[in-house]
């Protein structure tokens, strides 16, 4: 069973502060689409899973880094993981 959600790339649209709480406002690149309720539910599930996905990716990145330590060639998958972590955490280093 596959979950239906809006395909990426997604983009960050801004932060709206209401009553002291930050509310992330996410927009998708496919603004011309009108998602159905199944797709909207899938989008909500994906967003709700994001913290767990980030933690799992950080764990995988740590293990891959340890395994590849000392090698001259860094695998593209490790570079992609690091880029995704940086994007999610706003780490530009």
N, C-alpha and C positions, 0 to 999 in steps of 0.2 A: 504494500500500500504506500503510495507516495503522497506527500503533502503538497497541496497546491499553494504556491505563493508567487508574488510578482518577481519575475526574473531580474537580476541585476544588470548593470550596476545601479546601486542605490546611491543617493548623495545626501549629505547632511544639509538641512535647510535652515537650521537655527535653533536657538534655545529661547523658550518663553518662560519667564519667571512669574509664578502666580502664588501669592500667599507664602512666600519664602521657600517654596518647593520648585525645583527645576523640572520642567517638563520638556523632554526631547521631542522635537518635531521632525519627523523623517519624511522625506519626499523621495519618490522614485524617479528614475530617468524617463520612465515610460508614462509621463503625465497625461498622454492622450488616451490611455486605457482607462476604462471604468471597471475596476475589479468587482466580481460578484462576491456574494457573502462567503463562499467557500475560500476564495482567494484572500479576502480580508481576514478571515479566521486564520489562515495559514501564515499571513504576514504577522499577525499578533503572536502566534506560536513561535515564529522565528525570532521576533524581537524579544519575547520572554525568555527564550533559550540562550540569548546572546551572552549573558554572564557565564553560564556553564560552558558554552562553546569556547569563549575566550580563555577560561581557566584550563580547559582540556588542551587547547592549542599551545598555551604557555608551557604546560607540562611536556607536550610532545617536542616543542622547540628545545627545552632544556635537555631532554634525553638525546635528541638528535645532535645537539651541540657537543654533548659529552662523548658521544660515539664517534663523531667526526673530528674531534679535537686533534690538531696536529696535521690534518690533511690539507694540502694546498688548494684543492678544489672544493668549494662549498656547493652542495647540491642546490639546484633551483628551488626544490621544495622547501628547503630551510630558509632561503632568501624570501620566498613567498610568505612563509609563516611569520618571519620577522616583520615583513612589511605590513601584514594584516594586523599583527599585534600593535605595531606602532600606530597604525590608522585608528584602531579601536581605543588606544590609550592616549592618543594625541602626543605620542613621544616622537619627536622629530630628530632624535640623535641617530 
